[in-house]
Amino acid sequence: MKKEKENIGLRDLFSRKLGKAEVIPDASVKSDLMRRLARKEFLRFNASRFNIYYLGGIIISGITGLLLLSSYENTHHLNNSPIKEETFKTDSLNYFKIPVQQPDRKAQVISDNTLSIKNSNVSISHLSDKEGIKPTKIPYTNRDSVLLPTSINKSIGKKGLFNDTAATNQKLKSKYIPDELLIDPNASVGCAPLKVRFHNRSTSYDSCRWTFGDGGYSDKRDPEWIFDLAGEYKVVLNVYYDDGKQSSSVATVIVHPRPQAHFEVSPAKAVVPNDEIRFLNYSTNAVQFRWKFGDGAASESFEPVHIYSKYAKYNVSLVAISDWGCSDSLTVINAFSDSKYYIEFPNAIIPNSQGPSGGYYSSKSDEGAQVFHPSFTGVSDYQLKIFSKLGIVIFETNDINIGWDGYNKGQLCDPGVYIWKVRGKFRNGEPFIKMGDVTILKN
């Protein structure tokens, strides 16, 4: 009890002495405390923070994955069957197989044209292009085969390569070209009608059969076929060999529809050069248009408007182009042959027996052909004269809207032939003079 009282006294003494003292720890002390605290937090499991348990799980998962991958590769390598006779494609080369007896032999390229195989009974040397073998890097496998390259369509070497029958050589040659390369068309996409020439790349075969996907077929080696309708066609080539085997190859031909170019001129009886010409576009399956108006001018508008400077023979053309680049064209030769300035007269009339009309005419009077007058367009100056058989002027007018009704000074002229003569100018300044005869018929 006495000792305890002494300790309490000492604490009170130090408390009074140190109560107002300020102790600042060294920076190294704080750093050391933080490291210890972080280490304890890392070793203690906390689901919301990365710690030693998470790290251990990641390491174990990685090791397990590596072991599984290594086990799979070893199993796949050991269980892999011997290389089969297949066609390989590397830099446009195919390969054929030469059996080698020893599984542990090594292949070595001695020079550009010499190959030796150690610990085996096969030795091939001095193989040149003339014998069908093209020197290159020699693919090697440590199983039971060495693969040697040969160019497509090259013949088999004649010396030291095969000692088998001709049938075996033919069988090997039939495998030089992969099935997917048998068909060689000169075009696979185009516009209807699309003419395609197909080439059979097989070097040797007994027979072949083409089917073109539209119901047609051919037994020719290199047939030509016209796909006249738009669509996607599956072309199949079957090649049959003497040994009973066959190869099959498929190619796709896509035929796009061709647009239809069509247009009309408005107004239908346009007067050139006065009228403004509008070209009405009735083309189908087209998105682009190229116009040529025949006078050197052009346009890419859908429905262009054009004014000609003078009357002439103009060939108007339109090219219509589809989304796939297919095109169709239409050209109208001398598009305004019926739209020029003109003046024409009939060759007979039947005057109204009930009396003169003063030369005025209408559609009703024209139905009965009662008034002699012209059909015309673009006339600016006009003078018409009617002569009797004796050459006497019996009618004259400068008004193109007034015709001759078959009367002279209020009297109906006798039936028969009379002479007319007209002169004047068109609106473009071109003069005209015409003469002809007209017959008065009895009513």
Beta strands, then each sheet from edge to edge (+ up, - down):
strand 1: 93-99
strand 2: 107-111
strand 3: 114-117
strand 4: 124-125
strand 5: 145-151
strand 6: 183-185
strand 7: 189-191
strand 8: 194-200
strand 9: 207-211
strand 10: 217-218
strand 11: 224-227
strand 12: 231-240
strand 13: 246-256
strand 14: 263-266
strand 15: 277-281
strand 16: 288-292
strand 17: 298-299
strand 18: 305-306
strand 19: 316-321
strand 20: 327-332
strand 21: 342-344
strand 22: 348-349
strand 23: 375-377
strand 24: 379-387
strand 25: 393-397
strand 26: 407-408
strand 27: 411-412
strand 28: 416-426
strand 29: 431-440
sheet 1: 1+ 5-
sheet 2: 2+ 3- 4+
sheet 3: 6+ 8- 11+
sheet 4: 7+ 13+ 12- 9+ 10-
sheet 5: 14+ 15- 18+
sheet 6: 17+ 16- 19+ 20-
sheet 7: 21+ 23-
sheet 8: 22+ 29+ 28- 24+ 25-
sheet 9: 26+ 27-
end
